[in-house]
Amino acid sequence: MQALEQIAELHAKKPEKLTEYADKLESGIKAMDLVKLNTDETVFTNAIIEKAVNNWSSHFDHHEGGMKRVPKFMMPNNYHFLLRYAYQNKDEDLLKYVNHTLTKIAYGGIFDQL
């Protein structure tokens, strides 16, 4: 909260300083070049997708749902993909996992907005 208050105060008193800081921050991030542009042709084969799902599934928490880590952030796009993949491939175990996870979310309560 303190950081947000400082940013709001700087924006109210010296907005040009905030813009200057943001530009410097952007330049610094770009200079680090942490993420390189991938110019390779994208190839999605069933084998690649199956391998990715198999690797991913090693991180599934079959008891509590979601992934085997905390915090357990909801990732709707992930579950949408997994649900579709499981249905298309008639993967009953994966369907059970996704259903279990979504049920845990539904009954567990979501309090982030509080």
C-alpha positions as CSV (number, residue, x, y, z in Angstrom):
1,M,0.0,0.0,0.0
2,Q,2.8,2.4,0.8
3,A,4.4,1.9,-2.6
4,L,1.1,2.6,-4.3
5,E,0.6,5.7,-2.1
6,Q,4.0,7.0,-3.1
7,I,3.3,6.4,-6.8
8,A,0.0,8.2,-6.5
9,E,1.6,11.2,-4.7
10,L,4.4,11.4,-7.3
11,H,1.8,11.3,-10.1
12,A,-0.2,14.1,-8.5
13,K,2.8,16.4,-7.8
14,K,5.3,15.5,-10.6
15,P,3.7,13.3,-13.3
16,E,6.7,13.9,-15.6
17,K,9.0,12.3,-13.1
18,L,6.8,9.2,-13.0
19,T,6.9,9.0,-16.8
20,E,10.6,9.4,-16.7
21,Y,11.0,6.7,-14.1
22,A,8.7,4.3,-16.1
23,D,10.7,4.9,-19.3
24,K,14.0,4.2,-17.4
25,L,12.5,1.0,-16.0
26,E,11.3,-0.1,-19.4
27,S,14.8,0.5,-20.9
28,G,16.4,-1.4,-18.0
29,I,14.1,-4.4,-18.5
30,K,14.8,-4.4,-22.3
31,A,18.5,-4.1,-21.6
32,M,18.5,-7.3,-19.5
33,D,17.1,-9.2,-22.5
34,L,15.7,-11.9,-20.3
35,V,13.2,-13.1,-22.9
36,K,14.7,-13.7,-26.4
37,L,12.4,-13.4,-29.4
38,N,11.7,-16.8,-30.8
39,T,11.7,-16.6,-34.6
40,D,11.5,-20.4,-35.1
41,E,8.5,-21.7,-37.0
42,T,5.8,-22.9,-34.6
43,V,5.2,-26.6,-34.8
44,F,2.4,-28.3,-32.8
45,T,2.1,-32.0,-33.2
46,N,0.1,-34.4,-31.1
47,A,3.3,-35.9,-29.8
48,I,4.6,-32.5,-28.6
49,I,1.3,-31.6,-26.9
50,E,1.0,-35.1,-25.3
51,K,4.6,-34.8,-23.9
52,A,3.8,-31.3,-22.5
53,V,0.6,-32.6,-20.8
54,N,2.4,-35.6,-19.4
55,N,5.2,-33.4,-18.0
56,W,2.6,-30.9,-16.7
57,S,0.6,-33.7,-15.0
58,S,3.5,-34.6,-12.7
59,H,2.7,-31.3,-10.9
60,F,-1.0,-32.0,-10.4
61,D,-2.3,-32.1,-6.9
62,H,-4.8,-35.0,-7.1
63,H,-5.9,-34.6,-3.4
64,E,-6.5,-30.8,-3.1
65,G,-6.8,-30.0,-6.8
66,G,-4.8,-27.5,-8.7
67,M,-1.0,-27.7,-8.7
68,K,1.4,-29.1,-6.1
69,R,2.4,-25.7,-4.8
70,V,1.2,-22.7,-2.9
71,P,-0.3,-20.3,-3.4
72,K,-2.8,-22.2,-5.6
73,F,-3.6,-19.6,-8.2
74,M,-6.6,-20.3,-10.4
75,M,-5.7,-20.6,-14.0
76,P,-8.9,-20.8,-16.0
77,N,-7.2,-21.1,-19.4
78,N,-5.2,-24.0,-18.2
79,Y,-8.2,-26.0,-17.0
80,H,-10.1,-25.1,-20.2
81,F,-7.2,-26.5,-22.2
82,L,-6.9,-29.6,-20.0
83,L,-10.6,-30.2,-20.1
84,R,-10.7,-30.0,-23.9
85,Y,-7.6,-32.1,-24.3
86,A,-9.0,-34.8,-21.9
87,Y,-12.3,-34.9,-23.8
88,Q,-10.7,-35.1,-27.2
89,N,-8.3,-37.8,-26.1
90,K,-10.9,-39.7,-24.0
91,D,-8.5,-39.4,-21.0
92,E,-10.7,-40.3,-18.0
93,D,-8.0,-39.7,-15.4
94,L,-7.4,-36.2,-16.7
95,L,-11.1,-35.5,-16.8
96,K,-11.4,-36.6,-13.2
97,Y,-8.5,-34.3,-12.2
98,V,-10.0,-31.2,-13.8
99,N,-13.4,-32.0,-12.4
100,H,-12.0,-32.5,-8.9
101,T,-10.0,-29.2,-9.2
102,L,-13.0,-27.2,-10.4
103,T,-15.2,-28.7,-7.6
104,K,-12.6,-27.8,-5.0
105,I,-12.6,-24.2,-6.4
106,A,-16.4,-24.1,-6.4
107,Y,-16.8,-25.4,-2.8
108,G,-13.6,-23.9,-1.4
109,G,-14.5,-20.3,-1.7
110,I,-12.7,-17.5,-3.4
111,F,-11.8,-14.6,-1.2
112,D,-9.2,-12.7,-3.3
113,Q,-11.7,-9.9,-3.9
114,L,-11.9,-9.3,-0.1
